[in-house]
Amino acid sequence: MSETKLENPGYKLANARRRMFTLLTSPPALAFIPAFSLAAYWFGGEGALLVVAALLPALFLISGGLNTARMAQGPAPTIRAGLLGRAAMTTRAEELWHQANDARLQSCLHVIEIDGYSALVDRYGAAAGDIIIDRMSDRLTSAMRDGDVIGQIGDARFAICVDPVQQLSLELCIQMASRFQAAAEEPISINGTVIYADVSVGFCQHARTPEDRSETWLEAACVALHSAQARGTSSIRAYSDQMHQERKTRRALHEDVGTALDSGEIIPWFQPQICTDTGRITGFEALARWVHPVRGVIPPCDFLPALEDANLMERLAEVMMYHSFRALKQWDAAGADVPQIGVNFTGAELSNPKLLEKIKWDLDRFELTPDRLAVEVLETVVASAPDDMITRNINALGEMGCRIDLDDFGTGNASIASIRRFSVSRIKIDRSFVMKADRDPDQQRMISAILTMAERLQVETLAEGVESVGEHVLLAQLGCDHVQGFGIARPMPFDQTIEWITSHNAKKVDVPLIMQSRRK
C-alpha cells in the first residue's frame, strides 16, 4: 500500500469505519449484545433499553453499513478465472466508487471491446472466438496493477476498475488505456493461424461520473467506448460532459422523431446530378433532413437510427415519395427540365408486399410516368437479397418502368450476376473511390475498372461525392456518365432548387460538348 494512501485523512476515516464494522459484527460482539441489552434494562429500565436498541443500528450504518457488508462477503462470482461477471463487476465498480468518494481518492473505469468480434467468429469459428477472449483476458489481467479489478461485461467487452489512489490524472488514464490496448492487440496464434484483433477503449474518471452517482459510472465508460468506436477501429476516448449532453440530445431526438415526421419537419432536400458530356441536369436525389424548430437542420445520421428503432422507416419512405413527386410536378410547372428523381429504399421497405401497389398509386396520383422515379437500393441490400419479396419487388419496379440505381457501389459484395438479376439501370460509384482521385493513380485505376465493367454491361454510371473541379474533370475524361456531390451543389430545400436550376442552365450555355468518341 502506498504511503500517500496511508497519509490521506479520508483513507484513515474509511479504514476506521471498516474496523468499527468488523468489531460490531465479530462473534464476541454479537454474543454480548443480549447481555448488554439485559444490563441496560436492569440498570436503566425501558428507556435505557430503547436507547441501546436505537444506538446499535446507528453504529452499524456509521461503520459503512450494507456497502461494507457486501465487501466483507469475499470475492464475487466469476465467469472465467480472475474475471467477474457483469452483475458482479457492476456491484464491485459501485463499491470502489463509494470507497474513492469516502476516502477522497481517485479512480478510473476502463471499458475495452474487441472491434468486429462477430466477424472474427464468422471467419475463424466459435472455438477460435473463445480462445481469443481467453487470451485477451489473460493479457489485460497481466497489464493491470495489483488491486485493480477486471470483469467481462459482454461477449467481447471487458471492464477494468483502477484501485483508488491519491493521484490519477487524465494523462495517466490515457497511458493506462494505451497499455491495455497494446497488450490486447498483440497477435494471437491459433493452430498456426495468426489473428490480429483491434480493440477500442473508453474510460471515465471517478471525478467525472455524470450526476455524481455510482450507478452511472460504468454507463459513462460505455458511452466513451461508443464514441471511440464511432471514430474508427482501435480508438481511445475519455468520457466528457459534452458526451453527456450529446447523449441527452440524442434521447430527446428519439422522443421527438415520430412527431416530427407527422408534423412535416422531416422533409427531402434535393441534390442535383449532372451529365459529364453536356452539363445538363439529369436528375435530383431526395435526401431526408430534419428541420428542427430549435436545433436547426439535423442530418440523417442523427435521426435515422431513431426512426429505425421506432419502426418508422416505411412511413419515412412514404413522406419522401410524396414530397419528391410533388417536387417533380412543380419543376414541370416551372418549365425546369428534371428527368427523374432518386428516392432511397431500405431492405425493410423493399420487403413490403404492398410496395408496388403504393408506388403505382402515388405515380397515378401525381400523373407521373414510372421512368421519373429512380429507386436507389444499397449494394449491401442487393448482395444479401435471396429470391424473396425484395427480389420480386425490385424486378417488378424495373419491369414497371422505374429506374433501378445501385447505390454505394464498391463497398458491398454485389456480383455482376446481381446487377443483371435486378436489371440495374445505373451504378453509383461510392465516394470513397472518388475522393482525391485526380491525385491518386490507384483510385484512378479502380474507377477505370468499374467504368469498363459498366460499359460492357451497358449500365450507366454516376460518381458520388465529387467535391473538386479536378475530380469532376477526371471522371469526365475517364467516361463516367453522371456526377453528384458538393463540388456541383449541396443538398438544398425545394424553394432553392428552381433558382439553382436557372443559374446552372445559364452558365452551361457556352460549355463545349464533350464527344462520346472519348470512350471508343
NULOPA-210664 format. One record per residue (C-alpha): x, z, y. Coordinates in Angstrom, 3 decimals. Each point is the difference from the previous one (the first is absolute). Layout:
NULOPA-210664
(pt (X Z Y))
...
END
This chain:
NULOPA-210664
(pt (0.000 0.000 0.000))
(pt (1.393 -0.930 3.430))
(pt (1.041 2.623 2.560))
(pt (-2.285 -1.592 2.620))
(pt (-2.989 0.730 -2.214))
(pt (1.012 3.662 -0.438))
(pt (0.509 0.473 3.727))
(pt (-3.365 -1.536 0.934))
(pt (-2.544 2.720 1.045))
(pt (-2.897 -2.060 -1.315))
(pt (1.661 -0.279 -3.368))
(pt (0.561 3.781 -0.100))
(pt (-3.691 0.561 0.763))
(pt (-1.105 -2.397 -2.736))
(pt (2.415 1.651 -2.430))
(pt (-1.372 3.448 0.891))
(pt (-3.543 -1.229 -0.611))
(pt (0.969 -1.284 -3.445))
(pt (1.641 3.345 -0.859))
(pt (-3.123 1.868 1.109))
(pt (-2.124 -2.279 -2.191))
(pt (2.285 0.638 -2.974))
(pt (-0.197 3.748 0.576))
(pt (-3.792 0.037 0.302))
(pt (-0.553 -2.129 -3.121))
(pt (2.650 1.613 -2.218))
(pt (-1.231 1.864 -3.126))
(pt (0.963 3.491 1.327))
(pt (-1.926 -0.556 3.236))
(pt (-3.043 -1.254 -1.862))
(pt (0.151 3.027 -2.323))
(pt (-0.001 2.465 2.903))
(pt (-2.885 -1.614 1.957))
(pt (-2.727 1.974 -1.885))
(pt (1.933 3.265 0.379))
(pt (0.633 -0.671 3.696))
(pt (-3.693 -0.727 0.556))
(pt (-1.056 3.177 -1.816))
(pt (2.440 2.111 2.062))
(pt (-1.342 -1.522 3.236))
(pt (-3.549 0.903 -1.026))
(pt (1.052 3.515 -1.090))
(pt (1.729 0.856 3.282))
(pt (-1.942 -2.117 2.512))
(pt (-3.375 -0.688 -1.534))
(pt (-1.905 -3.271 0.151))
(pt (1.468 -0.933 3.392))
(pt (3.573 0.038 -1.314))
(pt (-1.056 -1.972 -3.078))
(pt (-1.539 -2.723 2.212))
(pt (3.206 -0.194 2.070))
(pt (2.111 -0.467 -3.149))
(pt (-2.423 -2.644 -1.327))
(pt (0.339 -1.963 3.239))
(pt (3.736 0.567 0.400))
(pt (1.160 -1.372 -3.348))
(pt (-1.568 -3.521 0.392))
(pt (1.315 -0.136 3.572))
(pt (3.541 0.730 -1.199))
(pt (-0.406 -2.698 -2.678))
(pt (-0.975 -2.630 2.580))
(pt (2.752 1.051 2.427))
(pt (2.571 -0.393 -2.777))
(pt (-0.891 -3.666 -0.473))
(pt (-3.194 0.197 -1.930))
(pt (-1.053 -2.899 -2.122))
(pt (2.835 -2.322 1.078))
(pt (2.635 2.434 -1.279))
(pt (-2.006 0.555 -3.170))
(pt (0.039 -3.720 -0.719))
(pt (3.734 -0.163 0.621))
(pt (0.544 2.952 -2.344))
(pt (-1.744 -1.715 -2.886))
(pt (3.124 -1.913 -0.960))
(pt (0.678 -3.749 -0.173))
(pt (-2.959 -2.376 0.368))
(pt (-0.958 -2.357 -2.829))
(pt (2.077 -3.173 -0.282))
(pt (-0.709 -3.527 -1.267))
(pt (3.651 -0.827 -0.714))
(pt (3.004 2.271 -0.320))
(pt (0.668 1.388 3.476))
(pt (-2.929 -1.858 1.629))
(pt (-3.173 1.654 1.249))
(pt (-3.324 -1.791 -0.340))
(pt (-1.988 -1.042 3.071))
(pt (-2.195 3.113 0.188))
(pt (2.932 2.345 -0.585))
(pt (2.159 -1.867 2.518))
(pt (-2.743 0.152 2.615))
(pt (-0.334 3.759 -0.523))
(pt (3.757 0.562 0.088))
(pt (0.367 -2.078 3.192))
(pt (-2.661 2.110 1.697))
(pt (1.791 3.182 -1.088))
(pt (3.331 -1.235 1.381))
(pt (-1.741 -1.028 3.219))
(pt (-1.326 3.542 0.446))
(pt (3.385 1.454 -0.949))
(pt (1.733 -2.105 2.650))
(pt (-2.694 0.856 2.520))
(pt (0.147 3.756 -0.635))
(pt (3.805 0.158 0.027))
(pt (0.371 -2.429 2.920))
(pt (2.095 -2.341 -2.114))
(pt (-0.051 -3.780 -0.310))
(pt (-0.843 -2.273 -2.918))
(pt (-0.843 -3.613 -0.746))
(pt (-2.161 -1.789 -2.535))
(pt (1.177 -3.408 -1.280))
(pt (-2.242 -2.423 -1.907))
(pt (1.798 -2.758 -1.940))
(pt (-1.731 -2.931 -1.713))
(pt (1.282 -2.922 -2.060))
(pt (-0.943 -3.240 1.766))
(pt (-1.785 -2.496 -2.238))
(pt (-0.073 2.316 -3.007))
(pt (-3.005 -1.753 -1.555))
(pt (1.887 -3.311 0.197))
(pt (2.960 1.597 -1.778))
(pt (-2.317 1.237 -2.764))
(pt (-1.611 -3.448 -0.306))
(pt (3.424 -1.590 -0.320))
(pt (1.850 2.480 -2.228))
(pt (-2.810 1.883 -1.765))
(pt (-1.546 3.472 0.127))
(pt (2.813 1.569 -2.053))
(pt (2.571 -1.242 2.515))
(pt (-2.193 1.388 2.770))
(pt (0.152 3.463 -1.574))
(pt (3.770 -0.233 -0.295))
(pt (0.265 -0.999 3.663))
(pt (-2.065 3.040 1.018))
(pt (2.128 2.329 -2.173))
(pt (3.277 -1.359 1.382))
(pt (-1.348 0.123 3.544))
(pt (-1.077 3.633 -0.342))
(pt (3.408 0.972 -1.420))
(pt (1.816 -1.710 2.864))
(pt (-2.211 1.529 2.669))
(pt (0.437 3.445 -1.547))
(pt (3.781 -0.424 0.019))
(pt (-0.120 -0.948 3.698))
(pt (-1.916 3.184 0.935))
(pt (1.464 3.288 1.164))
(pt (-0.429 3.291 -1.832))
(pt (-3.387 1.432 0.860))
(pt (-1.685 -3.339 0.774))
(pt (-3.151 -0.853 -1.943))
(pt (-0.948 -3.377 -1.504))
(pt (-3.305 -1.242 -1.358))
(pt (-1.533 -3.250 -1.224))
(pt (-3.167 -0.601 2.013))
(pt (-0.838 -3.543 -1.165))
(pt (0.912 -2.611 -2.599))
(pt (3.159 -0.911 1.908))
(pt (-0.058 2.530 2.838))
(pt (2.070 3.169 0.343))
(pt (-0.008 2.825 2.522))
(pt (3.017 2.165 0.864))
(pt (-0.442 3.144 2.074))
(pt (3.108 1.434 1.647))
(pt (0.637 3.721 -0.409))
(pt (-0.555 1.570 3.477))
(pt (3.209 0.365 2.027))
(pt (1.003 1.060 3.515))
(pt (0.898 -3.455 1.341))
(pt (-1.398 -3.369 -1.143))
(pt (0.143 -2.739 2.625))
(pt (-1.634 -3.428 -0.166))
(pt (3.423 -1.556 -0.598))
(pt (0.590 2.249 -3.019))
(pt (-3.439 -0.900 -1.387))
(pt (0.822 -3.704 0.343))
(pt (3.334 0.571 -1.758))
(pt (-1.832 1.744 -2.849))
(pt (-2.477 -2.883 -0.244))
(pt (2.893 -2.483 -0.136))
(pt (1.669 2.066 -2.731))
(pt (-3.187 0.077 -2.072))
(pt (-0.487 -3.731 0.517))
(pt (3.594 -0.887 -0.922))
(pt (-0.180 2.101 -3.165))
(pt (-3.353 -1.510 -1.043))
(pt (1.035 -3.607 0.658))
(pt (3.036 0.040 -2.293))
(pt (-0.457 -2.752 -2.636))
(pt (-1.645 1.075 -3.253))
(pt (1.140 -1.484 -3.323))
(pt (-2.635 -0.224 -2.741))
(pt (0.923 -1.653 -3.297))
(pt (2.667 -2.099 1.685))
(pt (-2.277 -1.044 2.883))
(pt (0.965 1.199 3.479))
(pt (-3.019 0.855 2.149))
(pt (0.189 0.424 3.753))
(pt (-2.793 2.054 1.570))
(pt (-0.558 0.480 3.735))
(pt (-1.454 3.238 1.313))
(pt (-1.544 0.933 3.343))
(pt (0.092 3.486 1.475))
(pt (-2.296 1.786 2.424))
(pt (0.553 3.558 1.147))
(pt (-1.554 2.632 2.226))
(pt (1.859 2.915 1.529))
(pt (-1.667 3.387 -0.291))
(pt (-0.242 0.363 3.779))
(pt (-1.769 -3.370 0.358))
(pt (-2.810 0.701 -2.459))
(pt (-3.235 -1.253 1.614))
(pt (-2.504 2.638 1.075))
(pt (2.576 2.659 -0.986))
(pt (-1.608 0.365 -3.436))
(pt (1.826 0.128 -3.336))
(pt (-2.682 -2.145 -1.663))
(pt (0.931 -2.996 2.164))
(pt (3.766 0.112 -0.633))
(pt (0.049 -2.125 -3.152))
(pt (-2.648 -2.295 1.445))
(pt (2.159 -0.594 3.100))
(pt (3.043 -0.859 -2.132))
(pt (-2.134 -2.519 -1.921))
(pt (-1.125 -1.543 3.309))
(pt (3.678 -0.409 0.937))
(pt (0.613 -1.638 -3.387))
(pt (-2.810 -2.519 0.582))
(pt (1.507 -0.779 3.401))
(pt (3.399 -0.577 -1.627))
(pt (-1.488 -2.328 -2.623))
(pt (-1.788 -1.965 2.718))
(pt (3.410 -0.792 1.506))
(pt (1.264 -1.489 -3.278))
(pt (1.648 1.180 -3.180))
(pt (2.726 2.653 -0.015))
(pt (-1.010 1.523 3.345))
(pt (0.110 3.549 1.357))
(pt (-2.415 1.466 2.554))
(pt (-0.508 3.459 1.506))
(pt (-3.480 1.280 0.795))
(pt (-0.804 0.014 3.711))
(pt (-2.905 0.942 2.226))
(pt (-0.519 -3.724 0.654))
(pt (-0.712 -0.540 -3.706))
(pt (-2.552 2.793 0.164))
(pt (-1.712 -1.662 2.958))
(pt (0.115 -3.426 -1.653))
(pt (-1.573 1.478 -3.126))
(pt (-2.807 1.543 2.045))
(pt (-0.530 -3.366 1.676))
(pt (-0.192 -1.780 -3.370))
(pt (-2.535 2.528 -1.228))
(pt (-2.082 -0.585 3.124))
(pt (0.197 -3.775 -0.548))
(pt (-1.150 0.437 -3.603))
(pt (-3.038 1.913 1.227))
(pt (-0.870 -2.544 2.723))
(pt (0.736 -3.293 -1.749))
(pt (-3.433 -0.465 -1.585))
(pt (-1.792 0.560 3.300))
(pt (2.454 -2.324 1.765))
(pt (-0.761 -2.798 -2.456))
(pt (-3.765 0.313 0.531))
(pt (0.252 0.382 3.783))
(pt (2.038 -3.181 0.501))
(pt (3.310 1.629 0.921))
(pt (1.751 -1.763 -2.930))
(pt (-0.021 -3.731 0.701))
(pt (2.257 -3.006 -0.673))
(pt (2.729 -1.087 2.356))
(pt (1.171 -3.576 -0.404))
(pt (3.501 -1.425 -0.463))
(pt (0.443 -3.776 0.344))
(pt (1.622 -2.323 -2.527))
(pt (1.493 -3.290 1.194))
(pt (1.228 -3.227 -1.562))
(pt (3.783 -0.515 0.141))
(pt (-0.442 -3.806 0.303))
(pt (-2.350 -0.138 2.967))
(pt (-0.283 3.527 1.403))
(pt (-3.749 -0.239 -0.549))
(pt (-1.935 3.172 -0.776))
(pt (-0.941 -0.141 -3.675))
(pt (-1.790 3.324 -0.254))
(pt (-0.066 3.715 0.726))
(pt (0.439 2.988 -2.295))
(pt (-2.412 2.902 0.461))
(pt (1.850 3.328 -0.002))
(pt (-1.843 3.333 0.092))
(pt (0.609 2.261 3.010))
(pt (-1.603 3.305 0.894))
(pt (-0.632 0.208 3.746))
(pt (-0.304 3.786 0.309))
(pt (-1.638 1.276 3.210))
(pt (2.677 2.713 0.406))
(pt (3.083 -1.073 -1.979))
(pt (-0.135 -3.686 0.911))
(pt (0.776 -2.746 -2.504))
(pt (0.795 1.373 -3.472))
(pt (1.836 -2.355 -2.431))
(pt (-1.427 -0.600 -3.494))
(pt (2.795 1.882 -1.772))
(pt (-1.361 3.198 1.578))
(pt (-3.650 -0.396 -1.002))
(pt (-0.237 -2.360 -2.998))
(pt (0.998 2.782 -2.451))
(pt (-2.866 2.101 1.388))
(pt (-2.425 -2.877 -0.570))
(pt (1.269 -0.395 -3.565))
(pt (-0.431 3.720 -0.665))
(pt (-3.563 -0.203 1.327))
(pt (-0.773 -3.146 -2.086))
(pt (-0.780 -1.943 3.181))
(pt (2.215 -3.054 -0.537))
(pt (-2.945 -2.218 -0.942))
(pt (-1.809 1.117 3.126))
(pt (3.133 -0.861 2.017))
(pt (0.047 -3.489 -1.552))
(pt (-3.632 -0.509 1.065))
(pt (0.815 1.055 3.569))
(pt (3.067 -2.250 0.113))
(pt (-1.931 -3.015 -1.320))
(pt (-2.860 0.494 2.445))
(pt (2.272 0.190 3.055))
(pt (2.229 -2.830 -1.277))
(pt (-2.909 -2.399 -0.520))
(pt (-1.419 1.025 3.371))
(pt (3.386 -0.798 1.580))
(pt (-0.007 -3.477 -1.611))
(pt (-3.429 -0.743 1.489))
(pt (1.131 1.182 3.435))
(pt (3.164 -2.119 -0.164))
(pt (-2.105 -2.993 -0.976))
(pt (-2.352 0.649 2.916))
(pt (2.968 0.207 2.398))
(pt (1.423 -3.301 -1.270))
(pt (3.084 1.634 -1.562))
(pt (1.192 -1.791 -3.116))
(pt (0.570 2.769 -2.590))
(pt (-0.301 -1.527 -3.483))
(pt (-0.116 3.220 -2.009))
(pt (0.364 3.758 -0.025))
(pt (1.802 2.110 -2.602))
(pt (-1.583 3.215 -1.274))
(pt (1.866 2.387 -2.328))
(pt (-1.644 1.028 -3.290))
(pt (1.267 2.818 -2.220))
(pt (-0.325 0.243 -3.768))
(pt (-2.927 2.424 0.367))
(pt (-1.947 -2.476 2.124))
(pt (0.830 -2.953 -2.247))
(pt (-1.309 1.905 -3.027))
(pt (-3.499 0.224 1.510))
(pt (-2.389 -2.144 -2.116))
(pt (-2.097 -0.736 3.118))
(pt (2.915 -1.110 2.201))
(pt (-0.746 -3.731 -0.291))
(pt (-3.653 0.540 0.863))
(pt (0.896 2.111 3.061))
(pt (2.475 -2.578 1.353))
(pt (-2.492 -2.833 -0.510))
(pt (-2.630 1.966 1.882))
(pt (2.352 0.708 2.928))
(pt (1.120 -3.642 0.217))
(pt (-3.625 -1.182 0.045))
(pt (-0.880 2.654 2.552))
(pt (2.580 -1.356 2.450))
(pt (-0.484 -3.646 -1.069))
(pt (3.628 -0.404 -1.040))
(pt (1.483 -2.088 -2.803))
(pt (2.108 1.770 -2.678))
(pt (3.203 -1.773 1.046))
(pt (-0.014 2.053 3.227))
(pt (0.817 3.143 -2.028))
(pt (3.473 0.655 -1.429))
(pt (-0.154 2.748 -2.624))
(pt (3.327 1.847 0.224))
(pt (0.993 1.643 -3.290))
(pt (3.141 2.088 -0.542))
(pt (2.475 -1.412 -2.504))
(pt (-0.069 3.329 -1.865))
(pt (-3.768 -0.353 -0.542))
(pt (0.382 -3.505 -1.403))
(pt (2.917 1.023 -2.224))
(pt (-1.893 2.898 -1.580))
(pt (-3.442 -1.619 -0.242))
(pt (-1.068 -0.676 -3.599))
(pt (-2.759 -2.441 -0.870))
(pt (-2.744 2.191 1.447))
(pt (-2.199 0.270 3.062))
(pt (2.918 -0.341 2.449))
(pt (1.041 -3.272 -1.609))
(pt (-3.560 -1.311 -0.087))
(pt (-0.639 0.909 3.626))
(pt (3.192 -1.628 1.303))
(pt (-0.611 -3.186 -1.978))
(pt (-3.670 -0.097 1.032))
(pt (0.942 0.353 3.687))
(pt (2.508 -2.832 -0.387))
(pt (-2.587 -2.203 -1.709))
(pt (-2.487 0.795 2.755))
(pt (2.451 -1.443 2.535))
(pt (1.707 3.104 1.409))
(pt (3.746 -0.154 0.424))
(pt (2.071 2.425 -2.098))
(pt (3.114 1.407 1.720))
(pt (2.541 1.870 -2.137))
(pt (1.243 2.756 2.319))
(pt (3.458 1.665 0.079))
(pt (1.422 -2.616 -2.353))
(pt (3.331 0.986 -1.534))
(pt (-0.590 3.754 -0.088))
(pt (-2.055 0.157 -3.214))
(pt (0.195 -1.639 -3.412))
(pt (-2.380 -2.935 0.281))
(pt (1.112 -2.927 -2.132))
(pt (-0.385 -3.709 0.670))
(pt (-2.746 0.017 -2.649))
(pt (-1.898 2.581 2.091))
(pt (0.147 -2.286 3.029))
(pt (-1.539 -2.787 -2.047))
(pt (-2.467 2.279 -1.793))
(pt (-1.510 1.215 3.261))
(pt (0.056 -3.363 1.809))
(pt (2.055 1.471 2.839))
(pt (-0.186 -2.127 3.155))
(pt (2.907 1.600 1.831))
(pt (2.739 2.555 -0.619))
(pt (0.983 2.371 2.813))
(pt (3.735 0.695 -0.141))
(pt (0.598 3.707 0.519))
(pt (1.686 1.090 3.223))
(pt (2.879 1.575 -1.957))
(pt (1.260 -3.552 -0.750))
(pt (-0.533 -1.181 3.582))
(pt (1.783 2.859 1.777))
(pt (3.274 -1.259 1.566))
(pt (-0.180 -3.139 -2.141))
(pt (1.585 -2.047 2.803))
(pt (3.182 2.106 -0.411))
(pt (0.015 0.730 -3.726))
(pt (0.914 -2.840 -2.410))
(pt (-1.359 1.943 -3.001))
(pt (-3.398 0.294 1.691))
(pt (0.073 -3.717 0.757))
(pt (0.700 -0.897 -3.630))
(pt (-2.839 2.248 -1.178))
(pt (-2.468 -1.565 2.435))
(pt (1.137 -3.512 -0.992))
(pt (-0.633 0.809 -3.670))
(pt (-3.523 1.258 0.751))
(pt (-0.798 -3.054 2.140))
(pt (1.305 -2.397 -2.674))
(pt (-2.187 1.668 -2.634))
(pt (-3.046 -0.138 2.292))
(pt (0.585 -3.683 0.744))
(pt (0.174 -0.842 -3.714))
(pt (-3.243 1.915 -0.589))
(pt (-1.625 -1.639 3.053))
(pt (-0.727 3.403 1.532))
(pt (0.244 0.638 3.745))
(pt (2.326 2.687 1.386))
(pt (-0.206 2.502 2.840))
(pt (2.824 2.317 1.060))
(pt (-1.009 3.473 1.184))
(pt (1.906 2.253 2.377))
(pt (1.607 -2.720 2.136))
(pt (1.438 1.908 2.960))
(pt (2.554 -2.284 1.623))
(pt (0.387 -3.603 1.129))
(pt (2.920 -0.403 -2.407))
(pt (-2.121 0.996 -2.993))
(pt (-2.796 -2.309 1.154))
(pt (2.345 -2.988 0.389))
(pt (1.695 0.618 -3.352))
(pt (-3.315 0.198 -1.858))
(pt (-1.145 -3.235 1.620))
(pt (3.254 -1.710 -1.013))
(pt (-0.262 1.263 -3.589))
(pt (-3.523 -1.380 -0.311))
(pt (-2.268 3.065 0.218))
(pt (-3.506 -1.175 0.971))
(pt (-1.246 2.949 2.087))
(pt (1.402 3.088 1.730))
(pt (-1.450 3.307 1.137))
(pt (1.557 3.044 1.652))
(pt (0.844 1.865 3.189))
(pt (2.192 -2.914 1.083))
(pt (-3.173 -2.083 0.333))
(pt (-2.459 2.716 1.024))
(pt (-0.884 3.580 -0.847))
(pt (-3.447 0.828 -1.405))
(pt (-2.505 0.120 2.832))
(pt (-3.660 0.973 0.513))
(pt (-2.473 -2.870 0.032))
(pt (-0.527 0.029 3.769))
(pt (3.676 -0.974 0.476))
(pt (0.068 -2.817 -2.561))
(pt (-1.704 -2.740 2.010))
(pt (2.373 0.492 2.919))
(pt (2.964 -0.084 -2.412))
(pt (-1.299 -3.177 -1.682))
(pt (-0.386 -1.723 3.373))
(pt (3.489 1.030 1.083))
(pt (1.576 -1.055 -3.312))
(pt (-1.672 -3.406 -0.038))
(pt (1.173 -0.629 3.572))
(pt (3.622 0.751 -0.926))
(pt (0.101 -2.265 -3.066))
(pt (-1.119 -3.193 1.754))
(pt (3.561 -1.219 0.561))
(pt (1.446 1.275 -3.303))
(pt (1.260 -2.965 -2.126))
(pt (-1.385 -0.474 -3.502))
(pt (2.361 0.986 -2.811))
(pt (-0.299 -2.781 -2.549))
(pt (-0.969 0.765 -3.581))
(pt (2.951 -2.158 -1.146))
(pt (2.266 3.062 0.358))
(pt (-1.257 1.142 -3.416))
(pt (0.720 -3.227 -1.813))
END
